[in-house]
Amino acid sequence: MKKTKIRFFVKFILILSIILVSFTLFSTSFGLGTPKLVSTMEKAFENIESWLIKLATPMAAVAVGSGLFMQKFSFGDEEKIRTGKKLVKTALFSYAFVLAIDLVLSAIQSLI
């Protein structure tokens, strides 16, 4: 169940970044200027990207905090300790992944 959610998230971010790059690449490669539809779509994707970055930080903080509290208040239950550690690792990895995608998109936009 969790693997399907992670795969969906990865696919969603990948498709979103491909669409953003393709709009930027096609609009500037032909030297025709930027059509109104393309500029509107670019602004929309930039807004979505900024919202994802703004939401990723508090979501990661809540997930890490929940994992740490789960470990702290497990009262010796090994399953809860393992679940808490897994939650912390997954939250940090996901947050790093979102930041890395933002970095890659910024690098691609600066090259174009």
N, C-alpha and C positions, 0 to 999 in steps of 0.2 A: 504494500500500500504506500509506504513512504518512498520507495524507489520510483513509483509511477509519478508521484508528486514532484520529485526532484527532476525526473526526466522531462516532465511537462514544463517545469520552470526553465530548465536549460534550453529546451526547444523553443519556448516562447521568447526568451532573450535572444537566442540565435536568429530567429526569424525577424524579430524587431530590428536587430542590428543590420541584418542583410538588407531589409527594406530601406532603412535610413541611409545606408551607404549607397545603395543603388539609386535612390532619388538624388543624392548629392552628386554622384559620379555622372549620371546621365545628363543632369541639368547643366553641368559645367563643361563636359567634354565636347559638346557640339558647338559651343561658342554662340549659342542663340540667346543667351540671357536666361533668366530664370522665369519660367511661366508662373502664373498666379497659383495654379493648383499645386505645383511642385513646392513653391515657397510656403504655401499654407500647410502642406504635408510635412515639410521640414520643421516648421515651427511647432506643429502638433507633436512630432516625434521628440523634439528637444524638450517640450513640456513634459511629455511622458517620462523621458529619461531623468529630468530633474526631479520629478515626483518620486520615481523609483529610488533615486539616491537619497532624497529626504526621508523616505519611509524606511529605507534599509537600516539606517543607523539605530533608530529607536527599536525596531523589530529585533535586531541582533542583540541589543542591550537587554531587552526583555527576555529573549531566549536564553542568553548566557546567565542572567540573574535567576531565571527559573531553574536552570540546570544546577547552578551552584546551591540554591536553596533545597533542591531535591536531594543533592548529595549530603548537605548539612543536616537535614531533618529526616534522613533515612532510618536512623536508629538501628544501624547495623544490617539492614536488609540489602543484600548484595545486588538484587535485581534493580532496586531503586538507585543504587550507587552507579551501576553500569548504565542505566537509562540516563541519569544526570550527566555522566561523562560524555555519552554519545550526543546528548542534546547540546552541550557546550561545544564539542568538536564540530558538529554539523552547523551550528550557528556561526561560528568563526569562519569556517570554510565558505559558507554561503555569502557572508559579508565580504570576504576577500574576493570571491568570484564576481560579485556585483561591482566592486571597486576596480577590479582588473578589466572588466568589460567597459567601464567608463573610461579607463585609461586608454584602451585600445581604440575606442570610438573617437576619443580626442586626438589620438595620433593619426588616425585615418583622415579625420577632417582637416588637420593641419597640413597633411600632404596634398590634399585636393585643393 
